[in-house]
Structures are given as C-alpha cells and as structure tokens.
Amino acid sequence: MLKVEGVCKTYKKGFWLGKARQQVLHNISFEWKQGECLGIIGESGSGKSTLGRLLLGIEKPDRGTVTFNGKPISDRSTRRGGISAVFQDYTYSINPFYTVKQAMLEPLRLAKTEPKMRDSTIELLLRQVGLDASYLTKYPHELSGGQAQRVCIARAISTQPACIVLDEAISSLDGSNQMQVLELLKSLRSIYDMGYIFITHDIQAAAYLCDRIMIVRSGRIEELIEAKYLNSVNSPYTRELLRKVML
C-alpha cells in the first residue's frame, strides 16, 4: 500500500534571491490500495505532476509523509522493484544512444535478473506490449511515438512492480495510439496483477482505466470517488469538468 499523509510542497518563486515561495500542494492525504488503478485528474497547474514526483521519491515533501508498505518512499530500496514509472516525454525516457535491447537490459541488470534469463525476458516483454524481436536493434529515433511509449511500458513492467505511476503517459500520443495504450495497460494489469496511479488531465481516459478517481484543484483534493459513480460527483468544479468533456 502507498500512503500519503498531510503532504505539503512549496517552491521558490523566480530564479533570483528572495524568500517568496508558492505552495503547490496543501495537506494532501490518500491511500493507493494494492492492485487498484487510481486516477489523479487535474488541469494544468493543479499540482498533480508535483504529486507524482513525490510519489516516486524524486522530490521530498516539505511536510507530511509518503510511504510504501510502511517505509519512506524516499528510500531507494523501498522503491526498487516495487514502483516503476512511465512519463509523458518518451523521447527523454530512453537513452538515444541505446538500442531497444540495451534500454530493456538496464532495469533487468538493476533488478539482478539472472543473465541467462535476460534475453528471453526482453523478448517476452516486447511481445506483451505488441512489438516483435525486430525492434531489439532499433534506436529511439527509429520508433514512432506509440512504439517508443510501448518500450517505456515494457521497461516499467520488467521488474514486475506492484505499482506503476503513469504521469501523462498517453497525452503525447494521437487518439488511435492513446486507445491502444489504454487497452494494453488494462491487459498488462491483469497479466501481472499490478496496479497503477494514472496521472492525467484526461478525465475520459481515467474513467475508462481507473477504479477510483481523485480530482486535484489548486493543490488540494477536490473529490475522491469510485469511477463508476463519476456521474454522481458532489463538487461543482468536478461537475464542470465533466460538462466540458460532454460538449
């Protein structure tokens, strides 16, 4: 279980010396339950991506705690093998000088996968994300956006984590590829018995993939509701988000 309790985060305003700070997260508390897909929805500037960085231990909160199975998420040993991530910009997620095979080997080495098992594991992972062995020798610039993001997903599942944080993972893809990746994520979740934290501005995608949806507004939790009850939200702000989608 991933648990967030009383988390606050501020950043310094501007690049010059000064004490002015902007608070981007205000007393955030929630739990991600083992095996679930939790959607975190917010407009640009809502604080959702900052929250994602805290969930991955990339940054630390100013106040409050983020723990995974009772241990601080800031501890690398806590995250290793338990939490993976897929980000929006797949062009920066894969070393441009690595082939697909080299990129796939990286997490397997870190996870100390037996060397004799690595090649077969990589080929299996690629098949599971819809890519055949011909992609092993390709470089990132030879891949389409959808193909590159599939490689990123394969890397993320290679250590069989309990949870994958998907931070705007489909927003850079066109509509057709977005739907294909959502279907892929559903399938992989079933195969590996894992869960997701799906951070996005796309409420329709979240409703399709997620069990619960958390709406973030101006660094605060506006609403947390089961996806199947999304049409029964209490918050006027959330109702307006839904209305915009239906237009």
Secondary structure by P-SEA (a helix, b strand, c coil): cbbbcbbbbbbbcccccccbbbbcccbbbbbbcccbbbbbbbccccaaaaaaaaaacccccccccccccccccccccccccccccccccccccccccccaaaaaaaaaaaacccccaaaaaaaaaaaaacccccccccccccccaaaaaaaaaaaaacccccbbbbccccccccaaaaaaaaaaaaaaaaaacbbbbcccccaaaaaacccbbbbbcccccccccccccccccccaaaaaaaaaaac
